[in-house]
């Protein structure tokens, strides 16, 4: 069994963004996935379901017939080769951005305020809704606008409420995760400031 995939994509100027920071547009979250299954399974062709990286581990476990309940209870995804491990709805995919600025990038936060927020998106085959912690939510009709250039969040599209309802169960965990990440960053920043102050004192004493 061979798996070829990526943890993220990259932006090359789309939406005014470079590399893989600050957004949950398809340029970053829609990544390649190629799986070569054993010939004995007789599996080939294109997977039409909404697949996430979280489906890879349960697929491998299913292939190896792992039957460890303690481990299986921690799995979030689905097996792609059978229905024996099924923990999520294949009709949509969830993506998150909880740390737009790490401790070493905090100095950019003031200059790039529009990106200093946490994001969680829910994507179906046809639509995508992006929840932003600063209230600047987004909604895109991916059939008509695959490049996500026209934000329809202020429209009356029924897909907005539908995806908002589906996302509700994720938001509590998402906000809790963001809070813990902020605490961790604050702690790391304090440690960095302490190290800087120590270095300055040592330098002033001629040790550096």
VENNORDA-V371979 format. One record per run of one state. SS is the DSSP state (hx for helix, st for strand, lp for the rest). FROM is the first residue (numbers start at 1). LEN is the number of residues. If there is no record, write none. Layout:
ss | from | len
SS | FROM | LEN
SS | FROM | LEN
//
This chain:
ss | from | len
lp | 1 | 1
st | 2 | 4
lp | 6 | 5
st | 11 | 2
lp | 13 | 1
hx | 14 | 3
lp | 17 | 1
st | 18 | 2
lp | 20 | 6
hx | 26 | 4
lp | 30 | 3
st | 33 | 4
lp | 37 | 2
hx | 39 | 3
lp | 42 | 12
hx | 54 | 10
lp | 64 | 5
hx | 69 | 4
lp | 73 | 20
st | 93 | 5
lp | 98 | 8
hx | 106 | 3
lp | 109 | 4
hx | 113 | 3
lp | 116 | 3
st | 119 | 5
lp | 124 | 3
st | 127 | 6
lp | 133 | 5
st | 138 | 4
lp | 142 | 16
hx | 158 | 47
lp | 205 | 4
//
